[in-house]
Amino acid sequence: MATRSIGVASRSLTFTYPGSQPHWTYETIPLPIPKNQILIQVTASSLSSCDIAILNTQMLWAKPGEKGLGRDFAGVVTYVGGNHEVKWQVGDEVCGIYYHPYGAGTLASHILLDPNREGIIRKPDILPTLEAAAFPLSFTLAYQCLRNATLTPSSTVCVFGGTTSIGLFAIQLAKKHFMVKRVVATCSAGDSATLARYMGADDVVDYTAVQERDLIDAVLATAGETMHYDIVVDTVGTTPAIMQRLKDLTPPKTGWYVTTVGDREHPDGATFLTSSSFGKTVVGAIRGPRYKVEGVIPRLDTLQLAMDLYVQEKLKIVIDSVTSWDKYQEALDKLQTGGAHGKIVIEIDEF
């Protein structure tokens, strides 16, 4: 007589190969779960630029099977493995980063994870669920970017893409946490400029008002008496015109140019990861200014810092829009236009 399997029915949004259409995948998560893991019922997730990059990267041809979308999550613990019964309880409201670029994502009804290996914290009661799903990845990247430089109250920071989700956190961290003297952000005029200033930018540069070759001059004109920036945080992508002027943007030996995107010319595949960005990193380390493509390290202390700043009212979490997960294509389309101010959040229905 066959034994009927016991498990939790789950639905997730996945894709199979680069550029393929996302679709629903259904599975049953076996019970009991492994001792080193906990099972979370996801209530909200969010999309980020890395989802678009992953969806299109040619490197995924080397990895067969389904790949998920979404890296941030907010949810409720529904099952706890034996190793975690002291620290975690069923019913805990949590949020964090589930960063598996070529594996499962958080646009799913459930995620199974090891709390010792993922970035996960309990959600404070004062933090709304949608906001809890909108900060972990972008805040972490913004913080890691800024940590590359030794920032002091006399430092200056430039943020390319000041109203992206990462850019908004970078502005706030620079002014409210690192307490730097001056922050300049690039964005479009109007509401974008107003938002960047509201978050703490001392000045903004309308990138739509100048030719790309003149953008660096416009940015330097707002740098103040230092005539340079100690660090540039780039959330939109490095271009040849920018690379030719790095020596003007930052001090050659101590300055940093840190990007979360890499080359705009090669946004996917091995070219982006090796010959382009790797070469610039090596040359920058020798001759300066230093160049780095920043990756995600899900750390508990970074997420806790975000919550500390939030409780102290030193951090605002900006949500561009909220949609249901059955309308995921609308969210993906909006993300690809590059016009979102803050995070695009997706509510996850029970399944």
Secondary structure, DSSP 4 states (H G I P E B T S, - for coil): -PPPP-EEEEEEEEESSTTPPPEEEEEEEESSPPTT-EEEEEEEEEE-HHHHHHHH-GGGGGS-S-EE---EEEEEEEEE-GGGTTT--TT-EEEEE---TTS--SSBSEEEE-TTTSEEEEPPTTS-HHHHTTSHHHHHHHHHHHHTS---TT-EEEEESTTSHHHHHHHHIIIIIS--SEEEEEE-STHHHHHHHHHT-SEEEEGGGS-HHHHHHHHHTTS-TT-S-SEEEESS-B-HHHHTTHHHHS-TTT-EEEESS-BSSS-SHHHIIIIIHHHHHHHHHHHSSEEEE------HHHHHHHHHHHHTT-----EEEEEEGGGHHHHHHHHHHT--SSEEEEE----
